[in-house]
């Protein structure tokens, strides 16, 4: 059970604030870290004084600071927000921190006993992790499209470039929050990015066209947050350029989906195969391996990732291409 109550008096400097109780152990960065697009993400900062995020709400831009304290049943998270969207940001905090993420079926003794040893041990060490629900489809979809069929380094470099060019300063940036914190562009702002800026960002015409085509339906996209993860993912895939991989990566963040698997990922199938069988496999093989835990397949993959397992490496890595100056 989670509890939300009044914030401490020290939060008075914020436009809105709340104290949230997860009802048990809780790891803040491990939970919300999946939202961050690399250590250089201008909209996300993990500092000693808390985790900072900037984003747009239906009421306007907001800066959100999250600070966890306590342990066990006494754990709590203090949330403070600034900007026109402060109230909306605070209202989103429980879901963002995984209040709706129910691990009871996964942890039930009979089910837990069916899990591979690597997953059981990882879960035992990571009882404080939850799957976040942002509800912000556009903010998740754009950087995910940029990650299609390129290395993570290329995608995040391009995203940072575009953020610095088209993002806006977060509310209270430089006063209460980190000075470089930026709010990601709105859908209408993304639609103003000219072709040469996409090129300078290293984003090819296929991916930039997918972003532009997708964001022309931005209002309908944001409504997907109110649907189930399965429905939202299926509707996303009706847009040309949005496939299973992209939809899965999005709903893992927007809906806290415990089951969506990023089929088509360059590394994931091989990684899961080696972790569970000691052998490489393909997407079909990965789906077969994970089938016994349908409904919790993303939890299984997340636990493998938190186990510290590293698969063997063979041959050259994918070459990082840079066509920005061609």
Buried (B, 14 or more C-beta within 10 A) or exposed (E): EBEBEEBEEEBEEBBBBBBBBBEBBBBBEBBBBBBBBBEEBBBBBBEEEBBBBBBBBEBBBBBBBBBBEEEEEEBBBBBBBBBBBBBBBBBBBBBBBBBBBEBEEBBEEEBBEEBBEBBBBBBEEBEBBBBBBBBBBBBBBBBBBBBBEBBBEBBBBBBBBBBEEBBBBBBBBEEBBBEEBBBBBBBEBBEEBEEEBBBBBBBBEEBBBBBBBBBEBBEEBBEBBEBEBBEBBBBBBEBEBBBBBBBBBBBBBBBBBBBBBBBBBBEBBBBBBBBBEEEBBEBEBBBEBBEEBEEBBBBBBBBBBBBEBEBEEEEEEEEEEEEBEE
